[in-house]
Amino acid sequence: MTFQEPVIDEQKPALDYIFHPGTIAVAGVSAETRGTGIANSYVKRFEAAGFKGTIYAVNPSGGEAMGRKIYRSLKDIPEQVDFVVSAIPARHTPQLISDCAEKGVKLLHLFTAGFSELGDETGNALETEILSVARQAGIRITGPNGMGIYCPKTGLTFDEGFTRKSGNVGWIAQSGRNGTYVVRDASMRGVYFSKAISYGNAADLNECDFFEYFRDDPDTEIIAAYIEGVKDGQRFFQVLKEAASVKPVIIFKAGHTEAGSRGAASHTASIAGSSVVWNAALKQAGAIQVYSLDELVDVLVLLNFLSRPAGRNISIVGFGGGAGIQAADACTDQGMKVPESPQELQDELTEICGGRAGSIFKNPFDLWPKAGSKGTSAAIESISGWEKTDLLLVHIQFDLNPSVRNMMYRPYLDTLKRLAPEIKHKTVVVLDFVLSAEAKKLSLEVQSVLAEFGYAVFPSVNRAALALGRYINYHDRRKPAGNLFV
């Protein structure tokens, strides 16, 4: 077999060719007369995402699909191919690797499952075989058993629902489903991604390579990862420390129980490792450890929208005494302080709101919105300007009587929009009491509006408080000396 040398610019990292290919070949595309499969979906996704390069379809059966010719082999494609996405059966992968080698392909992503994650001799042998040929030819592989690449700037995606808007988060996910969840959920809350990768078994390129890439990537300011296990613990710890020293790093390490570890081994052939060792390593490296996908997204929201807090004091504003008490307890439990407001501020709020009936002005602040948008705005502006307000939590309730719902939430929404330039950098908004389909729809609309205005928005007080605690502790640990949060 004769290998064609991959045409690689030595000045560019190898992963650049995954995120910025000029030509893509998708292996496994079916002719329309045979129906469609996952490979056809990849072609459609790249087209819909705005990929500007050339997309080639490959299948030994030939034919046509989606208005394009299906080449019977990679070797028949008339130009250099930068990146190949494969959705063919695992047993045919060795031949595809050989064709990639002869064609001079730089990088290959294997969506296909059926390798080492099976935990049997056949799967392990097949993975060893393809790696041997790939390494001889200088081909790098992501996967197998991974969804692939998302780079909105270049028009690459592994999910039709992903936005084309670029952001500053580099997302590393060993699970395709979890990778998809985070991108979709974060995007709904105003957090967008520079690049993301779902990498599965990590037979060749693994989490260490991705952390190194995102560490140096100028488009990535925050790194987040869902990891089931690592290939090289010593190398991982080193690259994690290096990455966390220059950019915030959030990690959700799954598989910390015996059952979870067993699932990780079956899912992506990962060795999960001791939770005690992991917890210590992440803390020592300076990463932010979270324990769910929701928590990961919550911390991403804060890192995107909030400035570094001046201290741990938080003022809590909303309508409903019970909600305020719950928020005060939740914030206190996460290490924040809820100082009582001074008499001068209480008197000022009494005048603004036209009396104390139905309201509480001591922090938490229960502001009955009878003063309308103008009065609510003046009250929140005064609370925000109080010297003890390092952070501001505003909770808005939705599932009240529909006849009065608009009167209840609208003054808060108008206020937050008007005051955004002055307070968004230290404010979190909780949209709670969402107990009906109508209220849910309205809360999502308000969430979208507030995200556009630059606010960190949360679906519950407890989630907001937990994320704030992680966020404050992260900044506290990064101080060069002393502790400013006193």
Stockholm file with secondary structure:
# STOCKHOLM 1.0

chainA/1-486         MTFQEPVIDEQKPALDYIFHPGTIAVAGVSAETRGTGIANSYVKRFEAAGFKGTIYAVNPSGGEAMGRKIYRSLKDIPEQVDFVVSAIPARHTPQLISDCAEKGVKLLHLFTAGFSELGDETGNALETEILSVARQAGIRITGPNGMGIYCPKTGLTFDEGFTRKSGNVGWIAQSGRNGTYVVRDASMRGVYFSKAISYGNAADLNECDFFEYFRDDPDTEIIAAYIEGVKDGQRFFQVLKEAASVKPVIIFKAGHTEAGSRGAASHTASIAGSSVVWNAALKQAGAIQVYSLDELVDVLVLLNFLSRPAGRNISIVGFGGGAGIQAADACTDQGMKVPESPQELQDELTEICGGRAGSIFKNPFDLWPKAGSKGTSAAIESISGWEKTDLLLVHIQFDLNPSVRNMMYRPYLDTLKRLAPEIKHKTVVVLDFVLSAEAKKLSLEVQSVLAEFGYAVFPSVNRAALALGRYINYHDRRKPAGNLFV
#=GR chainA/1-486 SS CCCCCCCCCTTSCTTHHHHSCSEEEEETCCCGGGCCCHHHHHHHHHHHTTCCSEEEEECTTCCEETTEEEESSGGGSSSCCCEEEECSCGGGHHHHHHHHHHHTCCEEEECCCCSGGGCSHHHHHHHHHHHHHHHHHTCEEECSSCCEEEBTTTTBCSCTTCCSCEEEEEEEESSHHHHHHHHHHHHHTTCCEEEEEECTTCSSSCHHHHHHHHHHCTTCSEEEEEESCCSCHHHHHHHHHHHHHHSCEEEEECCCSHHHHHHHHHHHCCCCCCHHHHHHHHHHHTCEEESSHHHHHHHHHHHHHCCCCSCSBEEEEESCHHHHHHHHHHHHHTTCBCCCCCHHHHHHHHHHHTSSTTCEESSSEECCGGGHHHHHHHHHHHHHHSTTCSEEEEEEECCSCHHHHHHHHHHHHHHHHHHHHHHGGGEEEEEECCCSHHHHHHHHHHHHHHHHTTCEEESCHHHHHHHHHHHHHHHHHTCSSSCSCC
#=GC SS_cons         CCCCCCCCCTTSCTTHHHHSCSEEEEETCCCGGGCCCHHHHHHHHHHHTTCCSEEEEECTTCCEETTEEEESSGGGSSSCCCEEEECSCGGGHHHHHHHHHHHTCCEEEECCCCSGGGCSHHHHHHHHHHHHHHHHHTCEEECSSCCEEEBTTTTBCSCTTCCSCEEEEEEEESSHHHHHHHHHHHHHTTCCEEEEEECTTCSSSCHHHHHHHHHHCTTCSEEEEEESCCSCHHHHHHHHHHHHHHSCEEEEECCCSHHHHHHHHHHHCCCCCCHHHHHHHHHHHTCEEESSHHHHHHHHHHHHHCCCCSCSBEEEEESCHHHHHHHHHHHHHTTCBCCCCCHHHHHHHHHHHTSSTTCEESSSEECCGGGHHHHHHHHHHHHHHSTTCSEEEEEEECCSCHHHHHHHHHHHHHHHHHHHHHHGGGEEEEEECCCSHHHHHHHHHHHHHHHHTTCEEESCHHHHHHHHHHHHHHHHHTCSSSCSCC
//
